[in-house]
Amino acid sequence: MLSGSDTGIGHALAKHLDNLGFVVFAGVLNKDGPGAEELRRTCSRRLCLLQLDITNATQVKEAYLKVSEKVKNTGLWGVVNNAGILGFPADGELLPMSMYRQCMEVNFFGAVEMSKTFLPLLRKSQGRLVNMSSMAGGIPLPRYAAYGASKAALSMFSGVMRQELSKWGIKVAAIHPSGFRTGIQGTSDLWDKQEKELMENLPADTRQDYGEDYLLGLKTYLLHMPAYCDANLSPVLSAILHALLAKRPHGLYTPGKGAYVPLCIFCYFPLWLYDFF
C-alpha cells in the first residue's frame, strides 16, 4: 500500500514494484489526474488505483476496506507513507501559520492516520511500515521550519513505532533522502498562491526588517531549487525496496548525495560547527 503515487517518488515506486511483480495498491490524490492515467496505461492489471487524500479520514477508511477485501486473511506486506507537501520555503518567522498547519496535516497527521488504519493488516503478515521523511526531518535547514518540523515529527513517530511494533514482528523504517526532483516542489501557480499569502500576512515592521529585495528573492530561490536536485530517483527506490524486503531492514535510510554527512556533523560535532557548515 502506497500513498502519493500521482508524481515523483511514489509514482516511480508504484511502477518499479509493479515491474517486479508485486501487487501494488497505489493511492493517488486525483484518480482522474495525469499521474493516475499513466499508471493505468503503463502498469499491469495487478496494480490497484485508490482515490486517497490522506488528510481525509473517510478516504483512508475506504482505501483500507478495499485493500482488506483484496488481501483477505493474508494480510498486507507493506505500507509506504510517501504522500507529502513541501510548502513555500521561507524563513520560519515569515511563514503564515496556515503553512505550518498544512505541513503537519499532510506530512505527519496523514501518515499517522494511514499507519493506525492499516496496522491490523500488517500485523497479520508481520509486515513493514516505511515512512518517507526527509533530510530536513533529521537536521535543521534554513527556510524549512514548517516542512522540517513536520518531517521531524514523522521521524520520531517512526522510531517509537519501530520499538512498539517489534513484538509483533513488524519492521518500521524512516527514509531521509537528500534533494531529489520529485514534484513535491509544486507548480508555479501554487508557488504564486503561497507567496501571495505569505506577503499579505507580513506585518509592516517585519517586511521592513527583511527588506523587499530579500523577500522577492525567496521565489527566485524556489525557482532555482530543481537545478540542485537529483533527477535520478533510483537511490531512494533502492532504499525503500531494502526496507520492504530485507530480512533485517535498517531503521533509518539516507539515500542521495549529502544526506549522510550533514547528519553526522549535526550528531557528533558541536552545534556551532554544524551551523557554520
Backbone hydrogen bonds, N-H to C=O, Kabsch-Sander energy under -0.5 kcal/mol:
donor,donor_aa,acceptor,acceptor_aa,energy
2,L,25,F,-2.7
3,S,80,V,-2.0
5,S,27,G,-2.7
10,G,7,T,-0.6
11,H,7,T,-1.7
12,A,8,G,-2.5
13,L,9,I,-2.8
14,A,10,G,-2.3
15,K,11,H,-1.8
16,H,12,A,-2.4
17,L,13,L,-3.0
18,D,14,A,-1.9
19,N,15,K,-2.5
20,L,16,H,-1.4
21,G,18,D,-1.3
22,F,17,L,-2.4
24,V,22,F,-0.8
26,A,24,V,-0.7
26,A,48,C,-2.3
27,G,2,L,-3.9
27,G,25,F,-0.7
28,V,50,L,-2.9
33,G,30,N,-1.6
37,E,33,G,-2.3
38,E,34,P,-2.2
39,L,35,G,-1.8
40,R,36,A,-2.2
41,R,37,E,-2.0
42,T,38,E,-2.6
43,C,39,L,-2.1
47,L,44,S,-1.0
48,C,24,V,-3.2
49,L,47,L,-0.6
50,L,26,A,-2.6
52,L,28,V,-3.4
52,L,50,L,-0.6
54,I,52,L,-0.7
56,N,53,D,-2.5
57,A,55,T,-0.7
60,V,56,N,-2.1
61,K,57,A,-2.2
62,E,58,T,-2.5
63,A,59,Q,-2.3
64,Y,60,V,-2.2
65,L,61,K,-2.4
66,K,62,E,-2.1
67,V,63,A,-2.6
68,S,64,Y,-3.0
69,E,65,L,-2.0
70,K,66,K,-1.5
71,V,67,V,-2.8
72,K,68,S,-1.9
74,T,71,V,-2.0
75,G,72,K,-0.6
76,L,121,L,-1.5
79,V,128,R,-2.2
80,V,1,M,-3.2
81,N,79,V,-0.6
81,N,130,V,-2.6
82,N,80,V,-1.4
86,L,184,I,-0.9
90,A,88,F,-0.5
90,A,143,R,-1.0
94,L,91,D,-1.3
95,L,91,D,-1.4
99,M,96,P,-1.3
100,Y,96,P,-1.1
101,R,97,M,-2.4
102,Q,98,S,-2.5
103,C,99,M,-2.4
104,M,100,Y,-2.1
105,E,101,R,-2.6
106,V,102,Q,-2.2
107,N,103,C,-2.3
108,F,103,C,-0.6
108,F,104,M,-1.3
109,F,104,M,-2.9
110,G,105,E,-1.3
111,A,106,V,-0.5
112,V,108,F,-2.5
113,E,109,F,-2.6
114,M,110,G,-2.2
115,S,111,A,-2.5
116,K,112,V,-2.9
117,T,113,E,-2.1
118,F,114,M,-2.4
119,L,115,S,-1.4
121,L,118,F,-0.9
122,L,118,F,-1.6
123,R,119,L,-2.5
124,K,120,P,-1.1
125,S,121,L,-0.9
126,Q,122,L,-1.1
127,G,122,L,-2.2
128,R,77,W,-3.4
129,L,171,K,-2.6
130,V,79,V,-3.1
131,N,173,A,-2.8
132,M,81,N,-2.6
132,M,130,V,-0.5
133,S,131,N,-1.2
133,S,175,I,-1.6
135,M,177,P,-1.9
137,G,134,S,-1.7
138,G,135,M,-1.4
139,I,135,M,-1.5
144,Y,141,L,-1.7
145,A,90,A,-0.5
148,G,144,Y,-2.9
149,A,145,A,-1.9
150,S,146,A,-1.8
151,K,147,Y,-2.2
152,A,148,G,-2.6
153,A,149,A,-1.9
154,L,150,S,-1.6
155,S,151,K,-2.3
156,M,152,A,-2.3
157,F,153,A,-2.3
158,S,154,L,-2.3
159,G,155,S,-2.1
160,V,156,M,-2.3
161,M,157,F,-2.7
162,R,158,S,-2.2
163,Q,159,G,-1.4
164,E,160,V,-2.6
165,L,161,M,-2.8
166,S,163,Q,-0.5
167,K,164,E,-0.5
168,W,165,L,-1.8
169,G,166,S,-1.7
170,I,165,L,-1.6
171,K,127,G,-1.9
173,A,129,L,-2.4
174,A,251,G,-2.3
175,I,131,N,-2.6
176,H,174,A,-0.5
176,H,253,Y,-3.6
178,S,255,P,-1.8
180,F,178,S,-0.5
181,R,230,D,-2.5
182,T,180,F,-1.1
186,G,183,G,-1.4
191,W,187,T,-2.4
192,D,188,S,-2.6
193,K,189,D,-2.1
194,Q,190,L,-2.7
195,E,191,W,-3.0
196,K,192,D,-2.3
197,E,193,K,-2.1
198,L,194,Q,-2.3
199,M,195,E,-2.7
200,E,196,K,-2.4
201,N,197,E,-1.2
202,L,199,M,-1.0
207,R,203,P,-2.3
208,Q,204,A,-2.0
209,D,205,D,-2.3
210,Y,206,T,-2.2
211,G,207,R,-2.2
215,L,211,G,-2.0
216,L,212,E,-2.7
217,G,213,D,-1.5
218,L,214,Y,-0.6
218,L,215,L,-0.9
219,K,216,L,-0.6
220,T,216,L,-0.8
221,Y,217,G,-2.1
222,L,218,L,-1.7
223,L,219,K,-2.5
224,H,220,T,-1.7
225,M,221,Y,-0.8
225,M,222,L,-0.6
227,A,224,H,-1.0
228,Y,224,H,-0.6
228,Y,225,M,-1.7
229,C,226,P,-1.3
230,D,179,G,-2.1
233,L,231,A,-0.8
236,V,233,L,-0.8
237,L,233,L,-2.2
238,S,234,S,-2.6
239,A,235,P,-1.7
240,I,236,V,-2.5
241,L,237,L,-2.4
242,H,238,S,-2.3
243,A,239,A,-2.3
244,L,240,I,-1.9
245,L,241,L,-2.3
246,A,242,H,-2.5
253,Y,174,A,-2.2
259,A,256,G,-1.4
263,L,259,A,-0.5
264,C,260,Y,-2.1
265,I,261,V,-2.5
266,F,262,P,-2.5
267,C,263,L,-2.2
268,Y,264,C,-2.7
269,F,265,I,-1.7
273,L,270,P,-0.9
274,Y,270,P,-1.6
275,D,271,L,-2.9
276,F,272,W,-1.9
277,F,273,L,-2.6
